[in-house]
Amino acid sequence: YVTGSTSLHLVILLKNLQETSLTSRKYWRLLSELQEEMKMENKKKKSTNSFEKAMMLEVMGKYFLLIATILVSVMFAIASPSFLKVTNILDIFRAASIIGIMGIGLTIVQSTGDFDFAIGAEATVGACAIAKIMVELIPNFYIAFLLTMIVVACIGLFNSYIVINIGMQAFVATFGVSTLMVGICKFLTGGGQYYSTSWPSGFSILGQGFVLGIIPVSVILLALCTIIAFVFMEKTKTGRYIYAVGANPVAAQHVGINIRRNRRIAFVVCSMFAGFAGIIQASMLSNVTPSMGDSNFLPAMSTCMLGATFLRPGVFNILGTILGSILLAVISNGLTMVGASFFLKDIIQGAVLIFAVGFVAVIRHKR
């Protein structure tokens, strides 16, 4: 039995419970929607952070070589204040000119997927050939220079023939050519130093001359070689074909690119740059030895590998090679300035080479 007032209270209670239930449902629905929105925002933040990290890593990867060169230079400048003198900076660029020009040639041939192990011997042949021609045949620097460039171009053609036409592995073939060329140079020089007391003036200017009394001619020649090689590789059809052959030879052949022709061009151009570097080195030293180019092989290869970590990681490029040659020259000069042990240069150079080769291998594996 329920009285009238009690029934009224029950109705009010039931109504309140119903309203509370409806409010509770709205609350939980709004809460779940809010949680979903928060989850979406967190996902967006995480994706944004991961994207920013990826972009930062990509930028660091592209410009790591430049950053490393600056940091190493700052370190040596702190250790030795005379490191930043203009004359010392120009000496660094002068030292970089030889391995830089050799590195340019190696960069071009490696862009096709080949390798020229004879680049050191080609530099030696360039030095020996121009010296013998000027001293014993034609005492005219310009004619001797032209004949020497023809000689080293023929070595490049020979390399390309045994690699492309015969089908030998580039590493083995060019190693054999290197040994052969060193033997010929020993025969030409008698196994010792070959020098003259009256080199033509044009020859001496290449490695010992200065422009405006301060800028070494060899530095200007390095800059000219860099510009020529950069334009050739980046702005000409042949250069783009060389990159295409190295990236995917099967696809390049399918689109009508003459693979053999472009590989041959790369070998010849590489040999000519190496020969030119040998001529400059002979001019710097004012003499020729049958193994003078061998000591520059590993530094040239290191600059080439380091160059493949700059701007376009995993891709050999001219600007990266030049920056790599400058870094090695900075390290060599800086160690000398601070009086470091003589063997430390070889240790650092070997470590740099291992890092560069490993970096390129990892990038290409990911691709």
Phi, psi and chi 1 to 4 in degrees:
 res  aa     phi    psi   chi1   chi2   chi3   chi4
   1 TYR       -  125.1  177.9   73.3      -      -
   2 VAL  -119.6  127.7 -178.8      -      -      -
   3 THR   -75.7  171.6   62.1      -      -      -
   4 GLY   -66.9  -41.0      -      -      -      -
   5 SER   -69.4  -35.9   61.5      -      -      -
   6 THR   -67.0  -42.5  -55.2      -      -      -
   7 SER   -62.1  -35.4   63.6      -      -      -
   8 LEU   -63.8  -41.0  179.8   62.2      -      -
   9 HIS   -66.6  -36.9  -77.4  -60.8      -      -
  10 LEU   -65.0  -40.8  -74.0  171.0      -      -
  11 VAL   -62.1  -43.7  169.3      -      -      -
  12 ILE   -64.5  -40.6  -67.5  171.3      -      -
  13 LEU   -64.5  -44.2 -179.9   60.9      -      -
  14 LEU   -62.6  -40.5  -70.3  170.6      -      -
  15 LYS   -63.9  -41.2 -167.1  171.9 -176.9  179.8
  16 ASN   -65.2  -40.6  -72.5  -23.3      -      -
  17 LEU   -62.4  -40.4  -74.0  170.7      -      -
  18 GLN   -63.5  -44.3 -174.4  179.8   12.3      -
  19 GLU   -65.2  -39.7  -71.1  177.5   -4.4      -
  20 THR   -63.8  -40.9  -56.5      -      -      -
  21 SER   -62.4  -43.9  177.6      -      -      -
  22 LEU   -63.6  -43.3  -70.2  171.3      -      -
  23 THR   -63.6  -40.0  -54.8      -      -      -
  24 SER   -62.1  -43.0  177.1      -      -      -
  25 ARG   -61.7  -44.0  -72.0 -163.1 -155.3  103.4
  26 LYS   -61.2  -41.6  -70.7  180.0 -179.6  178.4
  27 TYR   -61.1  -48.2  169.4   75.8      -      -
  28 TRP   -67.6  -34.4  -73.1  112.2      -      -
  29 ARG   -65.3  -45.1 -174.3  168.8   64.4 -112.2
  30 LEU   -63.9  -38.9  -71.1  172.1      -      -
  31 LEU   -64.0  -43.1 -177.2   61.1      -      -
  32 SER   -65.4  -38.5   63.0      -      -      -
  33 GLU   -64.1  -40.7  -70.1  177.0   -2.2      -
  34 LEU   -64.2  -40.8 -177.9   61.1      -      -
  35 GLN   -63.4  -40.4  -72.8  176.5  -19.8      -
  36 GLU   -62.7  -41.7  -71.7  -64.4  -33.4      -
  37 GLU   -63.3  -40.9  -71.3  179.5    2.2      -
  38 MET   -64.6  -39.3  -69.5  176.3   66.3      -
  39 LYS   -62.6  -43.5  -73.8 -179.7 -179.1  178.1
  40 MET   -62.4  -41.5  -67.9  -63.9  -66.8      -
  41 GLU   -64.6  -40.5  -73.3 -179.8    3.4      -
  42 ASN   -63.7  -40.4  -72.6  -27.3      -      -
  43 LYS   -62.5  -42.5  -73.9 -178.8 -180.0  179.1
  44 LYS   -63.1  -42.0  -72.5 -179.5 -179.9  178.5
  45 LYS   -63.5  -43.0  -74.2 -179.5  179.9  178.9
  46 LYS   -63.4  -43.1  -73.3 -179.3  179.6  179.1
  47 SER   -65.8  -38.0   61.8      -      -      -
  48 THR   -64.8  -44.4  -57.7      -      -      -
  49 ASN   -63.5  -43.1  -69.3  -24.3      -      -
  50 SER   -65.8  -36.9   60.8      -      -      -
  51 PHE   -65.7  -42.5  176.0   75.1      -      -
  52 GLU   -64.3  -41.3  -71.2  176.2   -6.6      -
  53 LYS   -63.1  -42.0  -72.3 -179.8 -178.9  178.2
  54 ALA   -62.9  -41.7      -      -      -      -
  55 MET   -64.9  -40.6  -72.4  -64.7  -66.4      -
  56 MET   -64.5  -43.6 -173.8  178.1  -64.4      -
  57 LEU   -63.7  -38.0  -71.3  172.9      -      -
  58 GLU   -64.6  -43.8 -175.4  178.5   -4.8      -
  59 VAL   -64.1  -43.3  171.0      -      -      -
  60 MET   -61.6  -39.2  -73.6  -68.6  -68.9      -
  61 GLY   -65.6  -41.5      -      -      -      -
  62 LYS   -66.7  -40.1  -76.1 -176.6  176.9  179.8
  63 TYR  -110.4   15.9  -61.7  100.5      -      -
  64 PHE   -59.7  -41.5  173.4   77.9      -      -
  65 LEU   -62.4  -42.4 -176.1   59.8      -      -
  66 LEU   -66.1  -43.2  177.8   61.2      -      -
  67 ILE   -62.8  -42.7  -64.7  169.2      -      -
  68 ALA   -63.0  -41.5      -      -      -      -
  69 THR   -62.2  -42.7  -56.6      -      -      -
  70 ILE   -66.0  -45.5  -65.8  171.9      -      -
  71 LEU   -63.6  -42.8  -69.6  177.5      -      -
  72 VAL   -64.3  -40.5  170.9      -      -      -
  73 SER   -64.0  -42.7  -60.2      -      -      -
  74 VAL   -62.9  -41.1  170.4      -      -      -
  75 MET   -61.2  -46.5 -178.8 -178.4   67.1      -
  76 PHE   -70.0  -32.1  -77.1  128.4      -      -
  77 ALA   -65.4  -36.4      -      -      -      -
  78 ILE   -70.3  -41.1  -65.6  171.9      -      -
  79 ALA   -70.1  -32.9      -      -      -      -
  80 SER  -141.8  103.7  176.6      -      -      -
  81 PRO   -56.9  -29.6  -24.6   34.6      -      -
  82 SER   -72.5   -6.4   58.0      -      -      -
  83 PHE   -61.3  -33.8  178.7   82.6      -      -
  84 LEU   -89.9    8.5  -69.7  179.1      -      -
  85 LYS   -65.6  145.9  -72.7 -176.5  177.5  179.5
  86 VAL   -57.7  -41.9  175.9      -      -      -
  87 THR   -63.5  -38.1   52.5      -      -      -
  88 ASN   -70.8  -39.4 -172.5   61.3      -      -
  89 ILE   -61.7  -41.8  -66.8  173.2      -      -
  90 LEU   -66.8  -33.7  -70.3  174.1      -      -
  91 ASP   -63.2  -36.8  -77.3  -18.8      -      -
  92 ILE   -62.9  -47.1  -69.3  172.2      -      -
  93 PHE   -65.8  -34.4  -78.5   99.2      -      -
  94 ARG   -65.6  -41.3 -174.4  169.3 -179.3  -97.4
  95 ALA   -68.1  -31.1      -      -      -      -
  96 ALA   -75.8  -16.7      -      -      -      -
  97 SER   -64.6  -41.5   61.0      -      -      -
  98 ILE   -66.5  -56.9  -56.1  -62.0      -      -
  99 ILE   -68.8  -26.1   59.0  173.7      -      -
 100 GLY   -66.9  -45.2      -      -      -      -
 101 ILE   -68.8  -40.5  -66.3  173.0      -      -
 102 MET   -63.3  -39.7  -68.7  177.5   67.5      -
 103 GLY   -63.2  -34.3      -      -      -      -
 104 ILE   -60.4  -47.5  -72.2  172.8      -      -
 105 GLY   -61.5  -42.6      -      -      -      -
 106 LEU   -66.4  -35.0 -160.2   55.0      -      -
 107 THR   -61.3  -42.1  -61.3      -      -      -
 108 ILE   -66.4  -44.6  -67.1  172.4      -      -
 109 VAL   -72.0  -33.5   77.4      -      -      -
 110 GLN   -73.6  -20.4  -70.8 -161.7 -168.6      -
 111 SER   -66.2  -21.0  -65.2      -      -      -
 112 THR   -88.8   -5.0   64.5      -      -      -
 113 GLY    94.4    1.5      -      -      -      -
 114 ASP   -97.6 -179.1  -70.6  -46.8      -      -
 115 PHE  -148.0  140.4 -171.4   83.1      -      -
 116 ASP  -116.7   96.0 -170.2   -3.5      -      -
 117 PHE   -74.5  -12.7 -159.8   88.4      -      -
 118 ALA   -91.8   11.9      -      -      -      -
 119 ILE   -62.9  -35.4 -168.1  167.8      -      -
 120 GLY   -66.2  -42.3      -      -      -      -
 121 ALA   -67.2  -35.2      -      -      -      -
 122 GLU   -64.3  -37.6  -70.1  158.1    2.4      -
 123 ALA   -64.7  -41.4      -      -      -      -
 124 THR   -64.5  -41.2  -55.1      -      -      -
 125 VAL   -61.7  -41.5  168.5      -      -      -
 126 GLY   -58.8  -43.5      -      -      -      -
 127 ALA   -68.0  -45.9      -      -      -      -
 128 CYS   -66.0  -42.1  -69.6      -      -      -
 129 ALA   -63.8  -47.2      -      -      -      -
 130 ILE   -68.2  -34.1 -163.3  167.9      -      -
 131 ALA   -66.8  -47.1      -      -      -      -
 132 LYS   -63.8  -40.8  -69.5  -68.5  -79.2 -172.1
 133 ILE   -65.7  -44.6  -67.9  171.2      -      -
 134 MET   -69.1  -37.9  -72.0 -170.9  -57.8      -
 135 VAL   -81.9  -39.9  173.1      -      -      -
 136 GLU  -111.9  -15.5  -60.8 -177.5   12.9      -
 137 LEU  -118.9  -69.7  -61.8  176.3      -      -
 138 ILE  -126.6  107.8  -53.5  171.1      -      -
 139 PRO   -79.3   44.3   30.3  -34.8      -      -
 140 ASN  -125.1  118.3 -177.3  -64.1      -      -
 141 PHE   -60.2  -43.5  165.4   70.3      -      -
 142 TYR   -68.0  -41.5  -58.7  101.7      -      -
 143 ILE   -67.7  -42.2  -62.8  175.4      -      -
 144 ALA   -62.5  -38.7      -      -      -      -
 145 PHE   -64.0  -45.4  177.5   81.0      -      -
 146 LEU   -62.0  -45.4  179.2   60.8      -      -
 147 LEU   -64.0  -38.4  -67.3  174.9      -      -
 148 THR   -64.8  -42.0  -59.1      -      -      -
 149 MET   -65.0  -32.2  -63.8  -50.6  -68.8      -
 150 ILE   -66.6  -41.0  -67.0  173.3      -      -
 151 VAL   -61.4  -48.9  169.7      -      -      -
 152 VAL   -70.1  -29.6  -67.2      -      -      -
 153 ALA   -65.2  -37.1      -      -      -      -
 154 CYS   -65.1  -34.0  -70.9      -      -      -
 155 ILE   -64.3  -40.6  -63.2  174.0      -      -
 156 GLY   -62.8  -39.6      -      -      -      -
 157 LEU   -64.1  -40.1  -82.4  173.8      -      -
 158 PHE   -64.6  -42.1 -179.2   66.7      -      -
 159 ASN   -57.6  -47.1  -74.9  -23.3      -      -
 160 SER   -65.6  -33.7   66.6      -      -      -
 161 TYR   -66.6  -47.9  177.0   78.3      -      -
 162 ILE   -73.3  -23.7   59.1  177.1      -      -
 163 VAL   -84.7  -47.7  171.6      -      -      -
 164 ILE   -85.3  -49.6  -60.3  168.8      -      -
 165 ASN   -78.8  -46.0  -65.5   83.2      -      -
 166 ILE   -78.9  -33.8  -63.1  178.8      -      -
 167 GLY    95.2   18.7      -      -      -      -
 168 MET   -73.3  152.9  -67.2  178.5   64.3      -
 169 GLN   -64.7  135.8  -69.6  -67.9  -32.3      -
 170 ALA   -58.3  -39.9      -      -      -      -
 171 PHE   -62.5  -48.7 -178.7   84.5      -      -
 172 VAL   -68.1  -44.1  177.4      -      -      -
 173 ALA   -62.6  -48.5      -      -      -      -
 174 THR   -72.2  -27.1   54.2      -      -      -
 175 PHE   -65.1  -41.6  179.9   78.2      -      -
 176 GLY   -64.5  -41.3      -      -      -      -
 177 VAL   -63.8  -38.5  171.6      -      -      -
 178 SER   -60.2  -47.1  173.7      -      -      -
 179 THR   -62.4  -41.3  -54.0      -      -      -
 180 LEU   -62.2  -45.7  174.3   64.1      -      -
 181 MET   -66.1  -38.1  -68.2  -60.3  109.7      -
 182 VAL   -63.2  -39.9  169.5      -      -      -
 183 GLY   -63.5  -41.6      -      -      -      -
 184 ILE   -64.5  -40.8  -67.2  174.0      -      -
 185 CYS   -65.8  -36.0  -70.2      -      -      -
 186 LYS   -63.9  -37.3  -73.3  179.8  178.7  179.0
 187 PHE   -65.7  -42.7  170.8   75.7      -      -
 188 LEU   -68.7  -35.4  -67.6  174.9      -      -
 189 THR   -97.8   -1.2   60.0      -      -      -
 190 GLY    73.7   16.8      -      -      -      -
 191 GLY    80.8    2.2      -      -      -      -
 192 GLY  -132.7 -161.1      -      -      -      -
 193 GLN   -72.7  141.9  -73.8 -170.6   -7.9      -
 194 TYR  -122.5  120.1 -173.4   83.9      -      -
 195 TYR  -145.9  171.3   61.2   91.4      -      -
 196 SER  -142.9  151.2  172.5      -      -      -
 197 THR   -89.5   -4.5   56.0      -      -      -
 198 SER  -140.9   66.0   57.6      -      -      -
 199 TRP   -67.9  145.8  -63.8  110.8      -      -
 200 PRO   -58.6  146.4  -24.3   33.6      -      -
 201 SER   -60.8  -37.2   58.1      -      -      -
 202 GLY   -61.2  -34.6      -      -      -      -
 203 PHE   -70.3  -44.0  174.4   71.5      -      -
 204 SER   -65.8  -32.3  -60.0      -      -      -
 205 ILE   -63.9  -34.3  -72.6  173.2      -      -
 206 LEU   -55.0  -46.2  -72.6 -178.6      -      -
 207 GLY  -105.5  -14.5      -      -      -      -
 208 GLN  -121.6   -8.3  -58.3  175.0   23.0      -
 209 GLY   -80.0  161.4      -      -      -      -
 210 PHE  -133.7  145.3  -70.1   87.0      -      -
 211 VAL  -101.7  130.7  175.2      -      -      -
 212 LEU    61.0   20.4  -58.2  176.5      -      -
 213 GLY    76.2    4.2      -      -      -      -
 214 ILE  -140.3  -34.9 -173.3  170.4      -      -
 215 ILE   -89.1  118.3  -55.6  173.6      -      -
 216 PRO   -62.7  140.7  -21.4   32.9      -      -
 217 VAL   -61.6  -34.6  172.2      -      -      -
 218 SER   -62.5  -32.5   57.9      -      -      -
 219 VAL   -68.2  -40.4  175.0      -      -      -
 220 ILE   -65.4  -39.0  -65.1  175.1      -      -
 221 LEU   -64.9  -37.3  -67.5  174.8      -      -
 222 LEU   -62.5  -43.5  172.9   62.8      -      -
 223 ALA   -62.9  -41.7      -      -      -      -
 224 LEU   -65.1  -43.2  -70.8  175.0      -      -
 225 CYS   -62.6  -38.4  -71.6      -      -      -
 226 THR   -63.5  -45.8  -57.2      -      -      -
 227 ILE   -63.2  -46.7  -66.5  170.3      -      -
 228 ILE   -61.3  -46.4  -67.6  169.9      -      -
 229 ALA   -66.9  -39.1      -      -      -      -
 230 PHE   -64.1  -46.2  178.8   81.0      -      -
 231 VAL   -63.0  -41.5  171.6      -      -      -
 232 PHE   -62.0  -45.2  172.1   71.5      -      -
 233 MET   -80.5  -33.0  -68.7  -63.5  -68.3      -
 234 GLU  -101.7  -23.8  -56.3  -68.1  -21.2      -
 235 LYS  -116.4   -7.7  -56.3  -60.9 -179.7 -178.3
 236 THR  -108.2  157.2   66.6      -      -      -
 237 LYS   -64.1  -40.3 -175.7  169.4   63.8  175.7
 238 THR   -61.6  -43.0  -57.8      -      -      -
 239 GLY   -61.9  -43.3      -      -      -      -
 240 ARG   -66.3  -34.5  -70.6 -168.5  -70.4  -91.5
 241 TYR   -65.0  -39.0  -76.3  173.9      -      -
 242 ILE   -61.3  -44.6  -73.3  173.7      -      -
 243 TYR   -61.5  -41.3  -83.2  128.9      -      -
 244 ALA   -64.3  -40.3      -      -      -      -
 245 VAL   -63.4  -41.8  169.5      -      -      -
 246 GLY   -70.6  -33.9      -      -      -      -
 247 ALA   -72.9  -46.6      -      -      -      -
 248 ASN  -157.5   90.9 -166.9  -30.7      -      -
 249 PRO   -62.9  -33.0   18.5  -29.5      -      -
 250 VAL   -66.6  -47.2  176.3      -      -      -
 251 ALA   -64.7  -38.3      -      -      -      -
 252 ALA   -62.0  -40.9      -      -      -      -
 253 GLN   -67.0  -36.4 -170.4  171.6   18.4      -
 254 HIS   -66.5  -29.4  -75.0  165.9      -      -
 255 VAL   -91.5    7.0  -62.5      -      -      -
 256 GLY    95.5   11.9      -      -      -      -
 257 ILE   -79.2  131.9  -63.6  175.6      -      -
 258 ASN   -78.0   98.3 -169.0  -31.6      -      -
 259 ILE   -65.4  -46.0  -64.7  177.1      -      -
 260 ARG   -59.9  -44.3  -72.5 -167.3  166.5 -161.8
 261 ARG   -61.1  -45.4  176.0  178.8  176.0  -87.6
 262 ASN   -71.7  -34.8  -72.6  -77.6      -      -
 263 ARG   -65.4  -38.4  -70.0  174.8   67.2 -169.3
 264 ARG   -65.5  -43.5 -157.7  179.0  -52.1  -81.7
 265 ILE   -59.2  -42.4  -70.6  172.9      -      -
 266 ALA   -62.0  -42.8      -      -      -      -
 267 PHE   -63.3  -43.0  -88.3  111.6      -      -
 268 VAL   -66.2  -46.3  172.1      -      -      -
 269 VAL   -63.1  -40.9  172.8      -      -      -
 270 CYS   -59.4  -46.1  172.9      -      -      -
 271 SER   -64.1  -37.1 -175.1      -      -      -
 272 MET   -68.6  -40.4  -67.3  178.4   72.1      -
 273 PHE   -64.5  -40.2  -88.0  111.1      -      -
 274 ALA   -64.7  -44.1      -      -      -      -
 275 GLY   -61.3  -40.0      -      -      -      -
 276 PHE   -64.4  -41.3 -176.7   51.5      -      -
 277 ALA   -62.2  -39.1      -      -      -      -
 278 GLY   -63.5  -38.0      -      -      -      -
 279 ILE   -63.4  -43.8  -67.2  171.4      -      -
 280 ILE   -63.6  -42.1  -63.2  173.8      -      -
 281 GLN   -64.0  -40.7 -174.1  178.2   12.1      -
 282 ALA   -62.8  -37.3      -      -      -      -
 283 SER   -66.5  -38.9  175.2      -      -      -
 284 MET   -62.9  -42.5  -74.9 -177.5 -179.8      -
 285 LEU   -87.1  -18.0  -58.7  174.8      -      -
 286 SER    63.4   19.2  -68.2      -      -      -
 287 ASN  -157.5  170.8   64.9   72.1      -      -
 288 VAL  -130.8  137.1  175.0      -      -      -
 289 THR  -125.6  153.4   59.2      -      -      -
 290 PRO   -71.4   -2.9   23.1  -32.0      -      -
 291 SER  -131.3   20.5   58.9      -      -      -
 292 MET   -66.3  -28.5   60.5 -173.3  -61.4      -
 293 GLY   -83.3  -19.2      -      -      -      -
 294 ASP   -63.0  -36.4  -66.7  -14.5      -      -
 295 SER   -68.4  -16.5   59.9      -      -      -
 296 ASN   -97.3   -3.4  -68.5  -35.2      -      -
 297 PHE   -64.6  -52.7  169.1   71.8      -      -
 298 LEU   -63.6  -44.1  -78.2  179.0      -      -
 299 PRO   -59.2  -39.7  -25.8   35.1      -      -
 300 ALA   -64.8  -41.2      -      -      -      -
 301 MET   -66.2  -37.5 -173.5  171.3   67.6      -
 302 SER   -64.4  -42.1  -61.6      -      -      -
 303 THR   -63.5  -38.3   62.8      -      -      -
 304 CYS   -64.8  -45.0 -174.9      -      -      -
 305 MET   -68.2  -40.7  -68.7  -62.4  178.5      -
 306 LEU   -61.6  -38.4  -77.7  170.8      -      -
 307 GLY   -60.1  -28.9      -      -      -      -
 308 ALA   -75.7   -1.7      -      -      -      -
 309 THR   -99.4   -1.6   68.2      -      -      -
 310 PHE  -108.3  135.9 -177.1   63.7      -      -
 311 LEU    66.1  -56.5  -70.8  179.9      -      -
 312 ARG  -124.7   81.4  -68.9  178.5  -68.8  177.8
 313 PRO   -53.1  129.5  -26.9   35.3      -      -
 314 GLY    93.2   -5.5      -      -      -      -
 315 VAL  -119.4  125.7  178.1      -      -      -
 316 PHE   -67.6  130.8  -60.5  105.7      -      -
 317 ASN  -145.6  153.3   61.7   90.5      -      -
 318 ILE   -65.5  -48.5  -58.5  -59.7      -      -
 319 LEU   -61.8  -39.9  -63.8 -179.4      -      -
 320 GLY   -63.8  -39.0      -      -      -      -
 321 THR   -62.5  -43.7  -64.1      -      -      -
 322 ILE   -64.5  -43.0  -62.8  -55.8      -      -
 323 LEU   -63.9  -37.4 -172.9   56.1      -      -
 324 GLY   -63.2  -40.3      -      -      -      -
 325 SER   -65.6  -35.6   68.3      -      -      -
 326 ILE   -67.6  -41.1  -67.0  171.5      -      -
 327 LEU   -61.1  -45.4  174.0   59.2      -      -
 328 LEU   -64.1  -38.4  -68.8 -176.7      -      -
 329 ALA   -67.0  -37.7      -      -      -      -
 330 VAL   -62.9  -45.4  165.6      -      -      -
 331 ILE   -61.5  -46.9  -67.4  171.9      -      -
 332 SER   -62.4  -46.3  177.6      -      -      -
 333 ASN   -66.6  -42.7 -178.6  -83.6      -      -
 334 GLY   -65.0  -41.0      -      -      -      -
 335 LEU   -63.2  -36.9  -69.0  174.9      -      -
 336 THR   -67.0  -40.2  -57.4      -      -      -
 337 MET   -64.8  -37.2  -64.3  -75.6  -73.5      -
 338 VAL   -89.1   -0.6  -60.9      -      -      -
 339 GLY    74.0   34.2      -      -      -      -
 340 ALA   -72.3  162.4      -      -      -      -
 341 SER   -62.5  148.3  -59.6      -      -      -
 342 PHE   -65.5  -29.6   67.7   93.7      -      -
 343 PHE   -79.4  -13.2   55.3   81.1      -      -
 344 LEU   -65.3  -31.8 -165.6   58.5      -      -
 345 LYS   -60.8  -44.6  175.3 -176.0  172.7 -177.4
 346 ASP   -65.8  -38.6  -65.9  -29.1      -      -
 347 ILE   -62.4  -47.3  -65.9  173.8      -      -
 348 ILE   -66.2  -41.7  -66.0  176.5      -      -
 349 GLN   -62.4  -40.8 -176.4  173.5  -65.6      -
 350 GLY   -65.3  -41.5      -      -      -      -
 351 ALA   -64.0  -40.9      -      -      -      -
 352 VAL   -62.9  -42.4  166.8      -      -      -
 353 LEU   -63.2  -44.7  179.1   59.0      -      -
 354 ILE   -61.4  -44.5  -67.6  170.9      -      -
 355 PHE   -60.7  -46.5  164.7   77.5      -      -
 356 ALA   -64.1  -46.0      -      -      -      -
 357 VAL   -64.0  -42.3  174.2      -      -      -
 358 GLY   -63.8  -40.5      -      -      -      -
 359 PHE   -62.3  -47.1 -176.3   87.3      -      -
 360 VAL   -62.0  -41.3  172.9      -      -      -
 361 ALA   -63.1  -42.1      -      -      -      -
 362 VAL   -65.1  -43.7  169.1      -      -      -
 363 ILE   -61.5  -45.1  -68.0  -64.9      -      -
 364 ARG   -69.0  -32.3  -67.8 -167.1  167.2 -176.7
 365 HIS   -66.7  -40.0  178.4   70.1      -      -
 366 LYS   -65.4  -32.4  -72.0 -177.0  177.5  179.9
 367 ARG   -72.3      -  -71.1 -179.4  177.4  179.0
